[in-house]
Amino acid sequence: SVIYLGTKWVDRLNMTLMAGVILSYLLFIPASYQQVNLSLLARSDWSKAWLALPVLFTAFTFQVIIPTLMTYMNRNVNKVRLAIILGTSIPLVVYLIWEFLILGIIPAEGPNGLVEAAHKGWNAVRPLKEIINNPIIFKIGRAFAFFTMTTSYIGLSLAYLDFLADGLKVEKKGIKKLALCLAVFIPPTLVGITYPDIFIIALSYAGGFSCAILFGLFPPLMVW
């Protein structure tokens, strides 16, 4: 319903969700930093670094929303450029600290480790509950994961709506806009309910092949 109402409503909801991200994040840091084991951060295995490439490519697909940003900011290039710089730098710092805490608390191997969590399709917050016998930290971590994922999905959904409207030459009004919204949300919802683990599998293919070409190769070629 928020996507149907348009960019301004998405912007307002995103501001609310971002407040949730900031609040849960600021609560998580003091609640968990004492649990960090620096020896866990010393572990490395570069032989598996290539496995992160699909996620890396997919994580930087934010540029699909730039056409929407251009329209929303009345084609003011300086504003859009500032939004891109701030919009990527702030999450970078936030996630570096998040990685420091998660990797410093949860061991990679062993029961309730990150490797086992990945095999079971869990996010990093789930093993946190098993390792730290503190339900408050777990709830804060889960809230942070919810808010960060939701803000990402809303932005991508808006970009996808504009993509379909532009590609199919459909006017974003009335019943036509409703049909576009249903096309954005119903197929992935049905697939997600039917096969919940497909996201991780699809991510490896999408990031490893299509995103690597679409977002890793095409942009520099277009600039060149």
TIRO-18066 format. One record per residue: chain; x, y, z of N, C-alpha, C, O in turn; residue number from 1. Coordinates in steps of 0.02 Angstrom, whole numbers. Layout:
N
 chain    n.u    n.v    n.w   ca.u   ca.v   ca.w    c.u    c.v    c.w    o.u    o.v    o.w resi
     A      X      Y      Z      X      Y      Z      X      Y      Z      X      Y      Z  NUM
...
This chain:
224
 chain    n.u    n.v    n.w   ca.u   ca.v   ca.w    c.u    c.v    c.w    o.u    o.v    o.w resi
     A     41    -61      0      0      0      0     43     63      0     26    113    -32    1
     A     99     61     35    144    119     37    177    130    -31    183    187    -54    2
     A    197     76    -64    226     81   -131    175    110   -179    192    150   -222    3
     A    113     90   -172     60    116   -216     50    191   -206     38    227   -253    4
     A     56    213   -143     45    284   -129    101    329   -156     91    389   -164    5
     A    159    300   -170    210    339   -205    272    355   -165    280    335   -107    6
     A    317    391   -198    384    404   -171    383    442   -105    421    427    -59    7
     A    338    492    -99    337    531    -37    318    489     23    346    497     77    8
     A    270    444     13    249    399     68    305    350     86    318    335    144    9
     A    339    326     33    396    281     45    450    317     84    481    289    129   10
     A    462    381     66    512    421    100    494    429    174    538    423    217   11
     A    431    442    188    409    450    258    416    385    298    439    384    355   12
     A    395    330    266    401    265    300    474    248    311    493    222    364   13
     A    516    263    261    587    248    267    618    288    324    662    262    359   14
     A    596    349    334    622    390    389    604    357    456    645    355    502   15
     A    543    331    461    521    297    522    562    234    534    584    221    590   16
     A    571    195    481    610    134    486    683    149    502    715    112    541   17
     A    710    203    473    779    221    488    786    241    561    839    228    591   18
     A    734    272    590    736    287    661    741    222    701    776    219    752   19
     A    705    171    678    709    105    710    778     74    703    803     43    749   20
     A    808     82    643    876     57    631    925     90    680    964     56    713   21
     A    922    156    685    968    194    728    959    175    801   1008    164    837   22
     A    896    173    823    882    158    893    906     88    912    940     79    962   23
     A    887     38    871    907    -31    886    983    -40    882   1012    -78    921   24
     A   1014     -4    836   1086     -8    828   1122     22    888   1169     -7    915   25
     A   1099     81    909   1130    114    967   1119     75   1031   1160     79   1078   26
     A   1065     37   1035   1054     -6   1093   1096    -69   1090   1119    -94   1141   27
     A   1107    -94   1029   1144   -157   1021   1218   -149   1038   1247   -194   1068   28
     A   1248    -93   1020   1320    -83   1030   1339    -88   1105   1382   -129   1122   29
     A   1309    -47   1150   1329    -53   1221   1308   -118   1253   1339   -140   1302   30
     A   1255   -149   1225   1231   -212   1255   1274   -271   1237   1274   -322   1272   31
     A   1313   -266   1182   1349   -325   1158   1425   -318   1155   1459   -369   1150   32
     A   1452   -258   1157   1523   -250   1144   1566   -286   1196   1623   -306   1181   33
     A   1541   -293   1258   1579   -328   1309   1586   -403   1296   1628   -436   1326   34
     A   1544   -428   1251   1546   -499   1234   1596   -515   1179   1608   -574   1164   35
     A   1626   -464   1149   1672   -474   1093   1736   -509   1116   1767   -489   1165   36
     A   1754   -562   1079   1816   -598   1091   1863   -582   1033   1853   -604    977   37
     A   1915   -542   1046   1959   -518    993   1995   -575    957   2013   -568    899   38
     A   2005   -632    990   2038   -688    957   1997   -715    899   2024   -741    851   39
     A   1930   -709    904   1887   -732    849   1897   -689    787   1889   -713    730   40
     A   1913   -625    797   1923   -579    741   1988   -592    704   1998   -569    648   41
     A   2034   -629    736   2098   -644    705   2093   -699    653   2138   -709    612   42
     A   2036   -736    654   2028   -792    607   2017   -766    536   1981   -717    526   43
     A   2048   -799    488   2036   -782    417   2044   -844    374   2082   -890    391   44
     A   2008   -845    319   2013   -900    271   2001   -871    202   1945   -871    177   45
     A   2055   -847    171   2049   -811    107   2029   -858     50   2008   -835     -3   46
     A   2036   -923     60   2018   -970      6   1943   -968     -8   1921   -987    -63   47
     A   1905   -945     41   1832   -942     32   1808   -871     16   1748   -859     13   48
     A   1855   -825      6   1835   -755     -6   1792   -748    -69   1747   -707    -72   49
     A   1807   -790   -120   1769   -784   -183   1696   -800   -174   1654   -778   -213   50
     A   1679   -839   -121   1609   -855   -108   1568   -793    -89   1507   -793    -96   51
     A   1603   -741    -66   1568   -679    -47   1553   -635   -106   1514   -588   -100   52
     A   1582   -649   -164   1573   -604   -222   1500   -597   -244   1479   -541   -258   53
     A   1460   -652   -247   1390   -643   -265   1353   -595   -219   1314   -553   -241   54
     A   1366   -602   -153   1334   -558   -105   1358   -486   -114   1320   -438   -109   55
     A   1424   -479   -127   1454   -413   -136   1422   -377   -196   1401   -319   -190   56
     A   1417   -411   -252   1387   -381   -312   1314   -362   -299   1292   -308   -317   57
     A   1277   -408   -267   1206   -397   -256   1195   -341   -206   1147   -303   -211   58
     A   1239   -335   -156   1232   -283   -105   1240   -213   -135   1213   -165   -107   59
     A   1276   -207   -190   1288   -141   -219   1243   -129   -280   1263    -94   -327   60
     A   1184   -158   -280   1137   -146   -335   1092    -87   -320   1040    -78   -352   61
     A   1112    -46   -271   1071     12   -254   1061     60   -312   1015    100   -312   62
     A   1106     56   -363   1101    105   -418   1036     98   -458   1020    142   -497   63
     A    999     43   -448    936     37   -484    885     90   -463    838    104   -499   64
     A    896    120   -404    848    170   -380    869    241   -400    832    288   -385   65
     A    926    249   -433    949    316   -452    900    351   -500    889    411   -492   66
     A    871    317   -550    821    351   -591    762    378   -550    737    433   -563   67
     A    740    339   -500    686    363   -456    709    423   -415    672    471   -406   68
     A    772    421   -391    799    477   -354    803    540   -397    787    595   -373   69
     A    823    532   -459    828    589   -505    761    624   -513    756    686   -512   70
     A    708    584   -520    641    613   -527    619    645   -462    591    700   -462   71
     A    631    611   -406    610    635   -340    645    700   -322    616    743   -289   72
     A    708    708   -342    747    767   -326    750    817   -383    795    859   -387   73
     A    699    812   -427    691    861   -482    754    868   -524    772    923   -546   74
     A    787    812   -536    846    807   -579    902    854   -557    941    878   -598   75
     A    906    866   -492    961    905   -463   1020    858   -452   1022    820   -404   76
     A   1069    862   -497   1125    815   -496   1165    818   -431   1186    767   -404   77
     A   1175    879   -406   1214    887   -344   1180    853   -285   1213    821   -245   78
     A   1114    860   -281   1077    827   -226   1080    751   -233   1089    716   -183   79
     A   1073    728   -293   1075    655   -305   1145    628   -288   1151    576   -257   80
     A   1196    665   -309   1265    644   -294   1277    641   -219   1308    594   -193   81
     A   1253    692   -183   1260    694   -110   1223    636    -78   1247    604    -31   82
     A   1163    622   -103   1123    566    -77   1159    499    -86   1157    456    -43   83
     A   1193    491   -143   1230    430   -157   1290    423   -110   1301    370    -81   84
     A   1328    478   -102   1388    476    -60   1369    462     13   1399    419     45   85
     A   1321    500     39   1300    490    109   1264    423    117   1273    389    168   86
     A   1224    406     67   1184    344     71   1226    281     68   1202    228     87   87
     A   1288    286     45   1332    227     44   1384    230    101   1403    178    128   88
     A   1406    290    118   1458    297    171   1431    280    240   1464    245    278   89
     A   1371    304    255   1342    292    322   1330    217    333   1352    191    384   90
     A   1297    182    287   1288    110    297   1355     72    301   1360     22    337   91
     A   1406     96    265   1471     63    268   1498     63    339   1520     11    365   92
     A   1497    121    371   1522    127    440   1478     85    488   1504     50    531   93
     A   1413     89    479   1366     52    521   1379    -23    517   1382    -57    569   94
     A   1388    -49    457   1397   -121    448   1466   -144    468   1474   -202    489   95
     A   1517   -101    462   1583   -120    486   1582   -133    561   1612   -181    586   96
     A   1547    -89    597   1541    -98    670   1499   -160    685   1515   -199    730   97
     A   1445   -170    647   1402   -229    655   1443   -293    644   1437   -340    682   98
     A   1484   -294    591   1526   -352    577   1576   -364    633   1588   -421    653   99
     A   1605   -310    659   1652   -316    715   1619   -351    775   1649   -394    806  100
     A   1557   -331    789   1522   -360    847   1502   -432    834   1513   -476    876  101
     A   1472   -445    776   1447   -512    761   1504   -562    755   1502   -616    784  102
     A   1556   -544    716   1613   -590    707   1654   -597    770   1689   -647    778  103
     A   1651   -548    813   1688   -551    876   1651   -590    930   1681   -608    981  104
     A   1587   -602    920   1547   -638    970   1533   -710    948   1538   -757    987  105
     A   1515   -718    885   1495   -784    860   1554   -818    824   1580   -790    776  106
     A   1575   -877    846   1630   -912    812   1606   -936    743   1547   -948    732  107
     A   1654   -943    698   1637   -966    630   1618  -1040    630   1568  -1060    600  108
     A   1659  -1080    664   1648  -1153    663   1613  -1175    728   1603  -1136    774  109
     A   1595  -1239    728   1565  -1268    788   1490  -1260    792   1460  -1228    749  110
     A   1460  -1289    844   1388  -1283    853   1368  -1210    864   1402  -1173    900  111
     A   1314  -1191    832   1289  -1122    835   1338  -1071    806   1335  -1012    821  112
     A   1384  -1095    763   1431  -1051    730   1401  -1022    666   1346  -1041    646  113
     A   1437   -976    635   1412   -942    575   1406   -989    516   1360   -983    475  114
     A   1452  -1038    511   1450  -1086    456   1387  -1129    461   1351  -1139    412  115
     A   1374  -1153    521   1314  -1194    532   1251  -1153    520   1203  -1177    490  116
     A   1252  -1090    542   1194  -1046    531   1181  -1036    457   1123  -1036    434  117
     A   1235  -1029    418   1227  -1019    346   1197  -1081    313   1155  -1075    269  118
     A   1220  -1141    335   1193  -1203    307   1119  -1211    322   1081  -1239    283  119
     A   1098  -1186    380   1028  -1191    401    984  -1134    374    924  -1133    385  120
     A   1016  -1087    339    978  -1031    312    960   -978    363    914   -938    352  121
     A    997   -976    419    984   -926    470   1022   -862    454   1071   -863    417  122
     A    999   -806    484   1041   -747    483   1087   -748    544   1083   -794    584  123
     A   1130   -698    552   1180   -699    605   1150   -688    674   1183   -702    724  124
     A   1088   -664    677   1058   -650    742   1037   -714    778   1038   -717    840  125
     A   1018   -764    740    993   -826    770   1045   -860    814   1029   -876    872  126
     A   1108   -872    791   1157   -902    836   1176   -857    894   1200   -880    946  127
     A   1165   -791    886   1178   -744    940   1137   -762   1002   1160   -755   1058  128
     A   1076   -784    989   1030   -803   1044   1058   -863   1082   1051   -867   1144  129
     A   1089   -911   1045   1114   -971   1077   1178   -958   1116   1190   -988   1168  130
     A   1220   -913   1090   1285   -902   1121   1280   -854   1180   1311   -866   1232  131
     A   1241   -802   1173   1232   -754   1228   1165   -770   1261   1112   -762   1230  132
     A   1168   -790   1321   1106   -807   1356   1073   -743   1383   1062   -734   1443  133
     A   1057   -700   1335   1027   -636   1353    973   -620   1301    989   -598   1246  134
     A    909   -632   1318    856   -622   1269    849   -549   1245    825   -537   1190  135
     A    871   -502   1286    865   -432   1267    911   -416   1208    890   -383   1160  136
     A    973   -440   1211   1020   -428   1156    994   -461   1092    999   -432   1038  137
     A    967   -521   1098    939   -556   1040    882   -515   1009    878   -508    948  138
     A    837   -489   1050    780   -451   1025    803   -386    991    775   -366    940  139
     A    853   -354   1020    880   -293    990    911   -310    922    900   -274    873  140
     A    951   -363    919    982   -385    857    931   -403    804    940   -387    745  141
     A    878   -437    825    826   -456    777    790   -394    750    773   -391    691  142
     A    778   -345    794    746   -283    773    789   -246    722    764   -220    672  143
     A    855   -244    736    900   -211    689    899   -246    621    896   -213    569  144
     A    901   -313    621    899   -351    558    834   -337    521    834   -329    459  145
     A    778   -333    557    713   -320    525    712   -251    492    693   -244    434  146
     A    733   -200    530    730   -132    504    776   -123    443    757    -90    395  147
     A    837   -151    447    884   -142    391    859   -178    328    865   -150    273  148
     A    832   -238    335    808   -275    277    746   -241    247    739   -237    186  149
     A    702   -217    290    640   -186    266    654   -122    228    623   -110    176  150
     A    699    -81    252    716    -19    216    744    -35    147    730      0     98  151
     A    784    -88    143    813   -109     79    758   -133     31    758   -114    -27  152
     A    713   -174     56    660   -202     13    613   -148    -12    590   -151    -69  153
     A    598    -99     30    552    -46      9    582     -6    -48    548     10    -97  154
     A    646     12    -41    679     50    -94    682     12   -159    669     40   -213  155
     A    699    -53   -156    702    -94   -216    633   -104   -247    626   -106   -308  156
     A    582   -110   -205    514   -119   -231    492    -58   -270    461    -63   -323  157
     A    509      1   -244    492     63   -279    528     67   -346    498     86   -396  158
     A    591     49   -346    630     49   -409    601     -1   -458    598     12   -518  159
     A    580    -59   -433    552   -112   -476    486    -88   -507    472   -102   -565  160
     A    446    -53   -467    382    -26   -492    395     22   -549    363     19   -601  161
     A    443     68   -540    460    116   -593    488     80   -654    474     99   -711  162
     A    527     28   -642    556    -11   -696    502    -43   -740    504    -39   -801  163
     A    453    -75   -707    398   -107   -743    356    -56   -780    336    -67   -838  164
     A    341      0   -746    300     52   -778    334     80   -840    302     92   -891  165
     A    400     90   -835    438    117   -891    445     66   -947    434     82  -1005  166
     A    462      5   -928    473    -47   -978    410    -69  -1014    411    -83  -1074  167
     A    355    -72   -978    291    -94  -1007    249    -36  -1033    195    -46  -1060  168
     A    274     26  -1024    239     87  -1045    169     91  -1013    119    105  -1046  169
     A    168     78   -947    105     80   -910    103    143   -867    151    157   -832  170
     A     48    179   -870     41    240   -830     30    221   -757    -10    177   -741  171
     A     66    254   -712     61    238   -640      3    274   -608     12    320   -568  172
     A    -57    253   -628   -118    284   -601   -172    231   -594   -178    185   -635  173
     A   -213    237   -540   -272    196   -532   -260    122   -534   -214     96   -502  174
     A   -302     87   -572   -301     14   -574   -237    -11   -607   -214    -66   -591  175
     A   -208     28   -652   -146      8   -685    -88      7   -635    -46    -38   -636  176
     A    -87     57   -592    -34     59   -541    -43      2   -491      6    -28   -468  177
     A   -106    -14   -474   -120    -70   -429    -95   -135   -460    -67   -177   -425  178
     A   -107   -144   -525    -84   -204   -560     -8   -209   -559     20   -264   -551  179
     A     26   -152   -566     99   -152   -562    123   -173   -492    171   -211   -485  180
     A     89   -147   -441    107   -166   -372     98   -240   -360    140   -272   -328  181
     A     44   -268   -386     32   -340   -378     86   -380   -415    108   -432   -391  182
     A    107   -355   -473    160   -389   -511    226   -386   -473    267   -432   -479  183
     A    237   -333   -434    299   -326   -396    300   -374   -336    351   -405   -322  184
     A    242   -380   -302    242   -414   -237    216   -486   -237    242   -527   -199  185
     A    167   -503   -278    136   -569   -273    183   -626   -294    188   -675   -256  186
     A    217   -622   -352    261   -678   -370    315   -694   -318    322   -752   -300  187
     A    353   -645   -294    404   -662   -244    375   -686   -178    405   -726   -143  188
     A    315   -661   -161    283   -684    -99    264   -758   -104    276   -796    -58  189
     A    235   -777   -161    215   -847   -171    276   -893   -173    275   -947   -144  190
     A    329   -870   -207    390   -910   -210    421   -917   -141    444   -971   -122  191
     A    422   -861   -103    452   -861    -36    415   -907     12    447   -941     53  192
     A    349   -909      6    309   -953     49    319  -1026     30    324  -1070     73  193
     A    322  -1039    -36    329  -1108    -60    399  -1136    -48    406  -1194    -30  194
     A    450  -1094    -56    519  -1118    -52    561  -1065    -16    596  -1026    -48  195
     A    557  -1063     51    590  -1010     89    666  -1006     79    695   -952     86  196
     A    699  -1062     64    772  -1063     58    796  -1039    -10    857  -1035    -22  197
     A    750  -1023    -55    770  -1007   -124    809   -941   -127    847   -931   -174  198
     A    800   -897    -78    832   -832    -80    908   -839    -82    942   -807   -122  199
     A    935   -881    -36   1008   -890    -33   1034   -922    -98   1087   -903   -123  200
     A    996   -970   -124   1017  -1004   -186   1015   -955   -244   1061   -951   -284  201
     A    960   -917   -248    953   -868   -302   1006   -814   -298   1030   -789   -349  202
     A   1025   -797   -236   1075   -745   -226   1142   -764   -257   1176   -722   -286  203
     A   1159   -828   -251   1223   -851   -279   1223   -846   -355   1273   -827   -385  204
     A   1166   -863   -386   1162   -858   -459   1155   -786   -482   1188   -764   -528  205
     A   1110   -749   -448   1098   -679   -468   1161   -638   -459   1180   -599   -503  206
     A   1193   -645   -401   1253   -607   -387   1313   -630   -428   1352   -590   -452  207
     A   1318   -696   -436   1376   -724   -471   1376   -712   -545   1429   -707   -576  208
     A   1317   -708   -575   1313   -701   -647   1280   -636   -669   1313   -591   -695  209
     A   1214   -631   -658   1179   -572   -684   1202   -507   -652   1214   -458   -688  210
     A   1209   -505   -586   1229   -443   -553   1302   -426   -569   1319   -367   -575  211
     A   1344   -477   -576   1414   -464   -593   1419   -430   -661   1460   -386   -671  212
     A   1376   -452   -708   1376   -422   -775   1340   -355   -775   1365   -305   -801  213
     A   1280   -355   -745   1237   -296   -748   1265   -238   -708   1262   -180   -730  214
     A   1291   -253   -648   1313   -199   -603   1389   -195   -596   1415   -144   -574  215
     A   1424   -249   -613   1497   -248   -607   1532   -231   -673   1583   -197   -673  216
     A   1504   -254   -729   1536   -246   -794   1506   -188   -835   1543   -147   -863  217
     A   1440   -185   -839   1407   -135   -882   1420    -63   -862   1435    -22   -906  218
     A   1414    -43   -798   1424     28   -781   1492     56   -802   1493    110   -833  219
     A   1549     22   -787   1612     50   -810   1618     50   -887   1649     95   -915  220
     A   1588      0   -920   1589      0   -993   1549     59  -1021   1569     90  -1070  221
     A   1492     74   -989   1451    130  -1011   1488    196  -1002   1485    240  -1045  222
     A   1522    203   -945   1561    264   -933   1617    270   -983   1630    324  -1010  223
     A   1651    213   -996   1707    213  -1044   1683    230  -1115   1723    231  -1161  224
